[in-house]
């Protein structure tokens, strides 16, 4: 039972930490981010399993984590405010060529990120060519060009 409780606590904790970390972290992983993720995984494994390194304990923990993930997705489907709380929603970062600095700062996105997406998606090179730049909940930036 202790393994299940540890799994639930760490699942919720990691969900909160990664939500606070922001959407852009999901799509712009660097070598540092990868190393950090490996360290988090190892630390989490130690916290989850403590002294129990049995196959049964590991299987019970895997079942607990997968069940939590399924329950979370069902809750997000049933209660839309829950989805917005957990995953966030799309956020306009640029409107009619004008950067919305407060939103960009909060999400740790800069002008170069927007211009990079504009070049990749639409072949645009200047901010004044963009009607909207939208940070999607998966961390990608969608560019809608001006007519």
N, C-alpha and C positions, 0 to 999 in steps of 0.2 A: 504493500500500500504506500509505503514511503517513496518508492520509485515513481509511482503514478503522481503523487503530490509534487515531487521535485520536477517532473516533466511538465506539469501544468504551470507551475510557478515560472520556470525558465521559458516556456513557450510565450507566456504573456509578457514577461520581462523583455525578451528579444523582440517581440512584436512592437512594443513601445519604443525601444531603443532605435530600431530600424525606421520606425515611423518618424521619430524626432530627427533622425539623420537626414531625412529629405528624399525627394524623388530622384533628383539628379544623380545621387550616389548609385542608383540601380543601373544606370546606363553608361556611366563614365568610370568604370572600374579601372584603377591604375594598379601597378605592381604593389604599391603600398597597401591599397585596399584589399588585394588578394592575400597578402601576408597577414593583414589584420583579420580577415575572415578566417584564415587557417588557425590563428591564435584563438579567436573566439570559439571556433569549433572544438578545439582541443580543451579549452577551459570549460566549455559547456559539457563536454563529454565527461570530464572529471567530476563536475558538480552533479551531473545526472546519475552517474553510476556509483559514486563513492567507492566503497570497498567491494561492491557486488559486480564482478566482471564475468558473471555467468551468461551463457547463451540465453537462458530463460529470462533473466533480468533485462538483457538487451532487447529481446523480442517484445517483452512487455512494454518497455519504454518506446519502442518504435510504434507499436500499436496505439499507445497513448497519444503520441505526437501526431500520427496520421488521423486518429479520431478527432483530436482537437482541430486539426486543419479542416476536416470535413465539416465539423460543427460550425466553425467560423465561417466557412463559405455558405452554409445553409442560413446562418444568421444574417449574413450580408445580403442574401437574396430576399429574405423575408422582411427585413427591416432596412430600408434604404438609408436612414440616418446612420446605421451601424456601418454600412459600406463606406459612407463619406468619412466617418470617424477613423476607420481603419486604413482605407486606401487613399483617402483624399479625393479630390476631383480635379478636373481641368482648371487651369489658372491662366488668364490672359497676362502676358508679360510685356507685350508691345501692342499699341493700338494706333493705327494710322501713322506709322513711322515714329511714334513717340514711346520711348522706353518708360515703363512703370517701375521706377527704381525701388520703391518700397517692397514690391512683390519680388523683384529680382533678388534683392538683398536677402529677404526672408528665405528664399529657395536656393540661395547661393548659385545663381545663374548670372553670367555676365554677357555683355554685348557680343563678345567673340563667340559664345555658345550659340546665340541666336543667328548671327551671321553664318556660322558654319552650317547650321541646319538649313538656312535659306539657300546657301550655295548647293548643298547636297540634294535638297528636295525640289527646288524650283529654279536653280540657276541664277538666283538673285544675288546682287553684290552690295546693295546699300539698304539701309534701314527705311529710307523713304519709299522703297519699292514694296514694302510689306504692309498689308492692311492689319493683320493680326499674327502674333506669335503666341502660341498656346502651349504651356507646359502640361502635357497629358499626365494622367495618374501613373503611367508606367515609366515616367521620367523622360520620354522623348518630347522634342519640341516640334509641333506642327506649325507650318508656315502657310498662311493664306495671303497670296499676293494681291496687290491692288489691281484693279481692272486695267 
